[in-house]
Structure formats: C-alpha cells, structure tokens
C-alpha cells in the first residue's frame, strides 16, 4: 500500500506514503492489500472525529472546492518529472491522475471535467463516478490506455514500475510528481501539477488560497497555559484484519501536521527516526502519548476505541487511560493538498476542544 499522500501510510497520494518505506512497512502493507479497498477507499467524510466518550463527528461533505476563476490553459509545455525524465504535454483534454492527492489538486484547479479516470484513493464526491484504473494500489496500464489519456500524472510511489513504463512506451505524456510529506510541500505540489497542465496562473491562485487558509488555522492554535506543555500525540497506522499495527516516527508524514496543531509528535520525540515501526508496549511507553491519532478506517478495522484499547500497550499510555483518540478520514489526512486546512482545523478542534474549534 502506498501511504499517501493520499492515504497515506499510507499512500499519501492517504494516503500512501510517498517516501521510501522500511522493509517492515512494505511487508505489512502487502498483508493489508486486501483491506485497502475498504480501508483506504472508503467514502467517509474527509473530516475528523474524536473517538471517545462524548465524541462528535464532523459531517462536512467529502467534496472538492474548485477555484471560482476559469483556468486558462496554455500548452504545449515541457516539464521535468521527479524521476528525471522530461515530458512534453500538448493537451490536457483527458487527464488521468494516479493518486487521490493529485486528483484533488486537478479538480480544485477547475479541471475536473477533463479527468477521465481515478485512483482508488480519490474518494471525494466529484470523482465518484469515474472509472477506477487501479487494483488495490497497483496501476492497471491497460485500463489507463483504454481511456486514451492525453496526460497522466503519477508520483514516485505509483507502481508497479512496469505499468508506468508501459504507459510511457505507448507514447502517453506521463509526469511523475515528487510526493508531499509536510506542510511546506503543499505549494510546491500545486505548482508542479498546474505547470504540467498548462495552468500556472490558476496554480498560483490555488497555492495562495491554500496557504492563506492554513495560516488562518495556525493562528487559531492556543498556546499552552503557564506551566503546561504541548500535548504529545502518537500517530498509529492500523489495519486490524491483517494484524498491521504501526507507530509513526519522524518520517511518517504526520509530524508537520501535529506540530502545526500545537502538539509534539510522540513517536518522533521518542527517537523513532524512520517512518513506521511495529507497535510494542516498550515503544508506546517511551512515546508516552497524551493522545493518539488514527485514520478513521483504521480505527474501524480494530473495532473502534474499545478494540484499540486491546492492542498491547495502548491502554497503559496516558492517551489510553483517558481514551483520548483523534480520528481523521484516510482520504485526506496526509494528502498535503488544497484541503489540508480542513484537516488541520479538525485536528486542532479535537486536540484543543475546550479552546474552540478553528472554523
């Protein structure tokens, strides 16, 4: 499973991690492949939920908010892919984005009507009727080519490599975009996609809108009261039916969001330098989280909060003792795209409920 951007552990772009994964993660994800269709490809809201006593659910629709201005496409353009290849795009009439995060950017730029297919991680409403060209998270080159795309967008986690090469060998312009792993990557990703599709002006507008909204949420984060410390939050990746229980470290992709929300990434602070490691009682004790962040489908896969408490070591943490669980939909948590302000706002609302949610 690609963590992402898109779904990240996910395949961030939720969710799959778009970075190199450790052998442990790769093996775990292969076990979880059968769960991805229900775990990462769900149609839940893009919002977050605080899953505990008296929990509330954000019911915001899983929709994209396109720019109000009409994009003015200027093609052809020649761009350099993240894999070092130069690609010339002459038409954006039939676009195939191969990750949910890339789809989100394309639709928000106002080019949704030109998208002819989607990856399974594109769960938002406007993309729901498009044909899916991935099996689990593997691209079907035959399905892509059958739709006669004029440009295909992928990222460095998109695979298998043979499918990418097959699409290129067929003469289809294919642009590989570097994944996003933190808030600082949001603008760069938007610029890259906009440039490849010949709408750089719209890209600049969307980048500014997104940054303004993120900045507005960040200003709403309450400072710790005198004598208080920032809450420690552990990011867990869960797929219960495959017994996949992972604790996020420095490269999980969640650190940037947690820190922007006024928290400390407990896994990172405890010395975990890679993306994910298997959950153990010892690792959790060292992380000592005050709260736990999970993806909504992952939480469901272990039986909700009650099931989460049965994973060894969880109940003994400060977060477990308080049942303080933060839950955000798989399809947006690690996208680092145009809806990241919503993710951050919901994370702030759950993490600092007494101080009021960011609007």
Secondary structure, 3 states (H helix, E strand, C coil): CCEEEEECCCEECCCECCCCCCHHHHHHHHHHHHHHHHHCCCCCCCCEEECCCCCCECCCCCCCCCCCCCCCCCCCEEEECCCCCEEEECCCCCEEECCHHHHHHHHHHHHHHHEEEECCCCCCHHHCCCCECEECCEECHHHHHHCCCCEEEEECCCECHHHHHHHHHCCCCEEEECCCCCHHHHHHHHHHHHHHCCCHHHHHHHHHHHHHHHHHHHHCCCCCCCCCCCEEEEEEEEEHHHCEEEEECCCCCCHHHHHHCCEEEHHHHCCCCCCEEECCHHHHHHHCCCEEEEEHHHHHHCCHHHHHCCCCCCCCCHHHHHCCEEEECCCCCCCCCCCHHHHHHHHHHHHCHHHCCCC
